Amino acid sequence: MVDILVILAHPDDAELCCAGTLLSAIDEGLKVGMVDLTRGELGTRGTDKIRLEEAADAAEVIGAEFRFNLGLRDGFISSDEESLIKVVEQIRKYQPKIIITNSRKDRHPDHEAASRLVKKACFLSGLVKINTNYKGENQSPWRPKSILYSIQNNYIDPDFVIDITKFYDKKVEAINCFKSQFYDPKSKEPKSFISSKEFMNFINSRAIEMGHSIGTVYGEGFTSENKLQISSLNSII
């Protein structure tokens, strides 16, 4: 079981959009698990084998309890029954209180498709008449308290922002585990949208922008499926 389960479309999505938040949560004693829906095999650079190795390295930097790849087809994520059941099995297995997934509106169609898949799976996971099993044992229904959507390429006004200033250098270290994907002046691989120096500048600028909005140096923003409860004004002072 974990407190937070990250279910995102591609290896490296978590590092780019919420690694600082995960590092902060782990620092506070929460348990974090990671599920990548695809191996990112359609990426311009590298291979799916390399991506899996890089993902494992990044998960170690972050300090996740585990990282599992669901093996859905990159570029073809959909909310078909087979994919939904696979995600439901993960939700019921780890029983997270919070799920973090992809942005609901973004440049990459897989990101939008993943957010729809995860939202529906969370609902189905709570239904007693949806039957799933793990290692031959029937799983109990489970529905997380909150679904959080990351903010990726497209700017979206966040519902809230997490201060990641203390963890930003570690976030960058996790991103840099994906050497096949991001800026490397010595690489002879084909250029891609995310391999440019400008893209990494954008990631840094977005973190600064989010941090600035809450009066800190670096931040990560999220939108929420439901209203978040605040027990008292003291919690936001």
N, C-alpha and C positions, 0 to 999 in steps of 0.2 A: 504493500500500500504506500501511496505517496500523497503529499499535500497538494502538489501542483503537477499536472500532466501536460506536457507540451506536445501538441499534435499538429505538425506543420508539413507542408507539401514536399519540401526538398531538404536534403542535407545542406546546411549553411543558412537556411531561413532563420532558425532560432538564434544563431550567432549574430546575424545582422540586426534583427528586430527586437530581441528581448534578452540577450545574454546578460546584460547588466542587471536586469530585474531578477533573473534566475540566481545570479551570484549573490545579490542582496538577500534574496529569500533564504538561500542556503546558509548565509552568514548569520541569519536570525534563527537558524535551527530547523527550518522547514525542509522536507524531503521533496526532491524534484526528479521526475522521470521524463524521458524524451522519446517520442515516437515520430519517425520520419515516414511519411506516406509512400514516397518513391525513392529510388536510388539516384535521381537526377541524371538518368542515363542519356537524356537528350541534350545535355549541356554541351556547348561548343568546344570546351576545353576539357582535357582529362578523360577519365573513364569511370564507369560506375564502381569498379573495384577500388580505384583510387579514392573516389568520394566516400566510400564506406570506411576506408582506413582514416581519412581525414576527419570524418564525423566522429569516429571513436576517439581520436586524439583530442578533438575539441570538447567532447563530453567529459573527458578526464580533466581538462583545464577548468571547465565549469564546475565540476564536482557532482554531476548527476548520479543518481542511484543506478541508472541503466540507460541505454539508448538502443532502441529496437527499430528495425526497418520493416515496414509492412509489405513492401514489394509491389505496390500498385504501379500501373504504367505511367511513367512520366509523360506529361502532355495530354493525358486522357483521364484525369481524375473525374469521377462522376459519382452521383449518389445512387448507384445501382445497389441492388440487394446484397450482392456478395461483398462489396466494399463496406457497406453499412454494417453488416454483421462483423466483419473483421475489426472495425473501429469499436463497435459495441463490446466485443470481447476484451479489448484493451482497457476500456473504461471500467468494465465490471471487474477485471482482474486487479487493477491498481486502485480503484475507488478514490479518485482524487476529489478534493473539495473544490479546486479551481482547475479549469482547463484553459490553456492559452492556444489560440490557433491563428490562422492567417487573416489578413485584412479582408473585409467584406467587399472592398472596391479597390482594385489595384491593376497595374499594368499587365501583370502575368495572369492569364486566365486560370492557371492551376491554383493560384492563391485564392481567387474568388470561389472556385469550385471546392477547394479544401474547406473553406469556411462554411459553405453550405452543407457539405458532407458531415463535418464535425457537429454542427448544430443539430442536424436531424438525428445523428447517432446518439447524441446526448439525450434527446427526447425518447428515442426508442429504448435506450438503455434502462430507462426507468419503468418500462412497461412489464408487468408480470407475465404477460402472455407472449413475450418475445423470448424464446428459449435459446440459450447458448451454453457451451460447456468448455472447460479448460482442463486438459489432461484427464478426460473422462468424467469429470465432476461437473454437475450443473452449476451455473453461476447465478448468483442472486442479483435482482435488479439494483441498479445504482444510477443516480443522477447527480452530477456536480451542482454545487450551490451557485457557481458563477462560470460563465463563459466569457473570456476576454479575447478581444480581437487586436492583433498587433497593427501597427501602422508601418507600411513598407514603402514602396516607391511613390505612390500617390499620397499627397498630403491630405490628411483627414484631421479635423479639429478633435483633439482627444477629450474623452470624458474625464480622464485623470492622467497625471504624469508621475512616474517614479524617479526619485533622485538616484542616479547611478554614478555620481561623481567619484565616489570612493572606489568604484569597481570598473571604471572606464578602461584603464590600461589592461585589465584582465580580459575585458570584453574584446579588445583589439587583439590580444594574444589568441583568444579563441577563434576569431575571424581569420587570423593569419595561419591557423592550422590548415585552412583550405588553400594551400599553395597553388594547386592546379587551377583555381578559379579566379583569384584576385590579382591585383597589380604586382607584376614582377618584371622589371626592365630587362632581365636576362632571359626570360622565357621566349621560346620560339614557337609556342602554340599559337593558333589563330586568335585574333583579337575578338573580344566579345563585349557585350553591353556592360558587364560587371568587372571586366579585367582592366579597365582603364584607371589611371591615377585619379581622374576626375570623379569616378564613382566612389572611391574611398574618401575623397574630399567631401562628397555629398553625405556619406554616412556620418562623418565627423560633424558636418554642419548641421545635419538633422538633430544629432544628439545635443549640440550646443543650443539650437533653436528650442528644443523641448525643455532643456535645462533652464534657459533664460526665462521661459514662460512661468516657471515656479521659483525663480530667484536662486537657482543653483547653476553650476557649471555645465553638467551633462544630465540629460534625462531621457527616458523612454516613455512614449505615450501609448495609451490603449483606449479603445472603446469597449463598452460593456453591454452584454445582451440584456441585463436587468439593472435596475437601480441598485447602487451599492449602499448598504446600511452604514451609517456613522452613529455610534452610540452616544457621543457627546461632542460638543464643540472643542473640548479639551484635546481630542484626538487629532485635530487639525491645526492646533496652535503650535 
